[in-house]
Amino acid sequence: MDGDIQTRPAPPVYDGPPDYRQVGRHGVFPELSHDEIERLNFLALMNRHLAGRVMPYVRSAWEARGAPAFQAAHGRKPADRHELRHALLGEPAFRTWSALRRMTMEQRQQAGRWATLRQAEELAAKARALTDGDPRLSLDPTLTVPRYIAAIDHHCMPGSYHTENFPGDVAGAANYDHGIFATTGGQLGRFTDGGGQGVMQWIRRHMPDFAPKRILEIGATVGHSLLPIAAAYPEAEVIAVDVGAPVLRYALARAKSLGIANLRVIQADATHLPMFADGSFDWVQSTMFLHELSGPAMGAIFAECHRLLRPGGIMLHVEQPQYAADMPVFEQTMRDWDAFYNNEPFWSTMHGLDLDGLVVQAGFARENLLHGGVTAVVDKSVFPDAADEEGEDFGRKAAWHIVGARR
């Protein structure tokens, strides 16, 4: 009898994102229905599937079919990422992966935007209750949003970060906050602050005696990456700058509801910050912000960072890695996808720039340049399949590079 018993194989271990119900809530977080939650769960799983399972097949298909065909037709390999991208457009595996990624991003925005628009007035009332009369909220209704922001629905988000549909509106900010779980597949943690936690881990490891008293983040949006820094230095004055009034209202309300008391938010264009005196900050930084600028704006912001820092202060910009000569052309091409299909028009140009040269041009000494790697830090008891897993997925992984300098 025993010889006839067949042992069933063990069920596969789930390696997808956590359930959306694990995401951390705060005082202005939108309320979602069962169906809205399951839409985000599906989209998070699809994003992780496309990055971890489908993208490797695109590479295999190119190597098996596309590369030999290109070699036969041209007698050489593609010269750069632009030529390879055009060649990949003839590869069915790339077209399928690309179309699914684009549709998933559009569906993520549709799902998140619907959930916040239907409760826009309630969200605005919650933000107003937490921020009205608070001197730490400084908005400028006369500010002109730069065209490189105003003309783009960044990563398919209608209205980008700055649009408000009525006075006090925060629906766009809430959409960005709660829906980024689907975009990242949960790899930024319960409060989407894994990037900021990673920056603090890098600071503690490399600058253990650094004790900043005044910190500025430019392009801070809703404060995902800044709040862990503010929490780490509760005695410091921490300032968030952004051109979008809705994200700043939301950021301050979010911070207060999470018990962060040392955050101040200011609506301003970071290319020109006359409200701050020369040498008035110990630390100026940004997180995944440079790729949403323009060339002139980036140079102006680096110059402002130099002006604002005290001697010994640090500038840190956390971004995806540059397209260095040692990065394979295929990887550059796949990373470049956002520039052409995800409403990030400066992405390709920015990742090909000599950022160190621009930092030096802004006034920093070359010997004071700072570089490093940052990986999102998340609570693995809740999010076990987190960002420090092995392997690379050409831009979807929550791991970035530091470009910066000491004043």
N, C-alpha and C positions, 0 to 999 in steps of 0.2 A: 504493500500500500504506500509506504513512504516514498518509494521510487516514483510513484505516480503524482505526488504532490508537486505542483509548480509554484515556485516562490515569485510573487509579484515584485517587479522592480520598485525601488523607492520613488516616491513622487519627486518631481524636479523641485529644487530649491528656488523660491521666488526671488528674482534679482531686479525687480522693477522698482519704481518710486514708491514711497509710502502713500498711504491713503490720505486724501486731502483733509480728512477730519483731524489729522495730526497737526495741521498748520496752526501756529499760535495766533490767538485773537488779542485785540486791544480795543480801546474805547471808540475808535472810528472805523473798525473793520466791518465790511459789509456782511449782512446776514444772507446766507445762501440756502436755497431749497435743496431737497434731495436730488432732483434732476440736475440742478446747476452744479452741484458737487460732483455728480457722476460724469458730467461733461468734462470738467477739469481733470478728473481722474483719468478718463480716456485719453485726453490730449497729453497729459504728462507721460502716460505709458507710451503713446505713439511717438512722442519726441525722443524718449529714451530708446525705443525700438529702432527708430530711424538712425540715431547716432551710433548705437552700439552694435546693431545687427545688419542694417541695410547698407550703411556707408562702407563697411569693409568689403561688401560684395561689389560695390561700385568700383573700388580699386582693383579687385580681382578681374572684373569684366574688362576694365580698361587694359590691364596688363595682358589679358588673353586675346582680346579682339582689337581694341582701339589702337594700342601702341604699335603692334605689328602692321596694321593697315596704314597708320601715319608714316611709319618708317618706309614702307614700300612706296608710298606716294611721294615722299619728300626726300628720302635718303638720309634722314636725320630725325632726332627727337624734337618735340616742341621746344622752341627757344625760351619761352617764359610762360608765366601763369595765364596771360591773356590769350596766347596762341593755344595753350592746352585747353582753356575753357571753351573756346570755339570748337575745338576738336571733340570735346566731351559732349557737346550738344548733339552730335550724331550717335551717341551711345545710349541705347534704350535704358540701361540701368541707371545712368546719371539723370536722364530726363524723368524717370519714374521717381527716384529719390528726391529730386529737386521739386517736382510738382507736389509731392506729398508734404514736403517741408513747408512750402509756401501755403498750401491749403490748411495745414495744421496751425500755422501762425495766424492766418485769417480767421479760422474758427475759434482760436483762443481769444482773439480780440472780440469777436462777435459774442462769445459766451460771457467773457468778463464784462464787456460794455453793457450788455443787456442786464446783467445782474446789478450793476451799479446805477444805471439810468432809472430803473424802476423804483429805486429807493434814494434818488439823488437828493430830494428835499430833506429826508431824514438824516442822511449823511452830513449834509451841510449844517443842519441844526446841531448835530453832535459836535462837529468841528467848531461851530460858533460858540457853543457852551464852554468849550475848553480854551478858546483863544481870544474871545472878544475882550477888549480892554487890556490884554496882556502886552506890556511894552516890549516883550521879546519878539513880537511879530511886527516886522517893518515891511510894508508893501508900498510899491510905487506905481500908481495907476497911470502915470505918464510915460513909463518905460516902454520903449519900442523894442519888441522882440526881434532879434537879428533874423535876417532873411534865411540864413542857413538852418535856422530852427523853424521859423514860421512857415516856410514853403514845403516842409516835409512832414508826413505822418510817420514818424520814426517807428521802425519795425511794425508797420501796418497798424499803429495805434491811432485811431481817428482823433485829430486835434493835437497829436503829440502830447507833450507834458504841460503845455501852457494854456490851452483853450478852456474857457469857462462859459457855460451856457446861461448862467444867471449869477448875480452877485453872491459871492460866498460859496460857489459851486466847488465841490471836491471830488466829483464822480470820476473824472479822468485819473486823478491820483489814486483813488480807491481801486479802480480797474487795474492800474499798474501794480499796485501793492498786492492784491489778492491773486491776480492772474499769473504773476511771474512764477508761481509754483509750477504751472503747466509748462511754461517755456523752458525752465531749467530741469524739469523732471524731479523737483524736490531737492536738488543738490546744494541749495543754499541754506537749508535748515528751517526750523520752525518759524522764525521771524525774518527769513530772507536776509539775515545779517551775517552769513558765513564769510562773506568777503571782508567785512570789517573785523570780524573775529580773526581772520587770517592775517590781516595787516597788523593787528595788535600782537599776534604771536610772533610775527617777523620783528617788530620793534623790540619786544622783550628779549628775543634771542640775540639780536645784533646791536641793540642800544639799551642795555638793561638800566643804565643810569639816566636815561632821557626822561626829563620831568617837565613837559611843556605846560605853560600857564595860559597860553592863548592859541587856539587851533582854528583853522579855517578849512572848510571843504567847499570847493567850487563844483557846480553841477550836482548838487546834493540830492535833488528830487525829494523823495519822501523820507530820506535819512536812513535807509537800510544799512549802509556801510558806516555811517557816522555815529550812530547811537552806541555801538560797542566801544568806540573810542571815547565818547563822552562819558560812558559808564566807567571806563578804566581810569579816567582822570576827573573825578567828581568836583575837584576844587578848581579846575580850569574853566575858562570861558571858551565855549565851543560855538562856532558860528557857521551856519549853513547859508550859502549863496546860490541862487538859481534865478533864471528869468521868469519862471512860472509861478504865478500867485497861488493857483490851486494846490500844487505840490508842497509849497511852503506852509500854507494853512494846515494841510494834512500832516506835514512833518512835525510841526509843533504840537498839534493835538495828539498825534501818535506818541511822541516822546513823553508828553505829560501823563498820558494814560498808562505808559509803561514805567513811570517813576523816574524818568530822566529829567532833572531839574536845571541843568546847566546849559541848555541849548537855546540859542538865539537864531532867528531866521531872517534873512534880508533879501528882498527881491532886487536884483541888480545884474548887470552884464559884467561878467568877470574879466572882460578885456579892459575895463576901466572902473576902478574901485576907489574913487577919491574920498569916500567916507572913512577910509582907513589910512592912518599915518604911515610914513616910511618906517620900516623896521619894527612893526608892531605885532608880529606873530612869531611864534616858535616853530610852527608846523603849518604848512599849506599843502593840501593834497586833493586828488580826485580819484574816483574809482569808476573805471569803464566809461569814461567821459570824453577822452580825447578824440575818439572816432566819430563823435557827433559834432565836431567843430568844423571850421574851415581853415585853410592854410594861414591866412592873415590873422584869424582869431587865435589860433594856437600860439603863434609868435607873440602876440600881444599879451596873452595870458601868462606865458612863461616869463615875460618881462615884468608883469605885475607881481608874479610870485617872487621874483628876485627883489623887487622894490619892497615888498611887504615883510620879508624875512629879516629877523635880527641876525647879527653875526653868530654863527653856530647853529642857526635854525635849519630845518630840513624841508625840502620839497619832495613829495612822493606822488607820482602818477601811476596808478595801477591799471594795466591794459593787457590785451592779448599780445603775444609776442610779435615783434617786427619780422618782416620777410627778409631775413638775413641770407647771405650767400650759401650758408650751410643748411638752409631749410629746403627740403626736396620740392621740386616744382609742383608735383602733385599735391603735396600738403598746402602749399601756397594757394593753389587753385581752389581747393576745397574750402579753405579758410576765407577765400575771397567771395564766397557765395553771397554773403550778406550785402555786399556792395551792389549787386545786380538784381537780387531777388528778395531782399528784405528791407528795402527803403533805408539804406545806410550809405548815401552817396559818397561820403568822404572816407569810408572804410578802406577801400583799396589803396587810395593815394596815401592816406595816413600811415598805413602799415608798411609802405615802401619808403618812408622818409628817414633821414638820418636824424633821429630825435636827439641823440647826444649832441650833434652839431647845433641844433636849434637851442638846446639848453645852454650851451657855451655862448652862443650868439646873444642870448638873453642876459648874459653877464656873469654866469657861474664859471668858476675855474674848472678846467677839465680834470684836474687831479681830485676835485671834490665830487665828481659824479658818483651816483649811487645806483646799484643794480641789485636785483634779487628775484626770488620767486615766491609767490603767495598762493597758497591753496586754501580754499574755503574750509573753515572749521565748523563742524556741526555736531549736534548731540547724537551720537551713534546709538544710544539706547532707544531713541525715537526714529532716527533716520539711519539705519544700519548700513545701507548701501550708499555711502557718501562720496565726497569729491576726491578723496585721496586714494581711490581705487587705482590699480595699475592700468596702464594702457592710455592711449590718446585717441581723441575723436575729432581732431582738427577744429577746435573752437567751441565744442559743446561742453567740455569738461570745465568745472569751476576751478580753474587754475590759471594764474596770470603772472605777468612779469612787472617788475618795478622799474620805472625810469625816473630818476630824480637826482638831487644834488644837495650838498650841504652849503650853506651860505658862507 
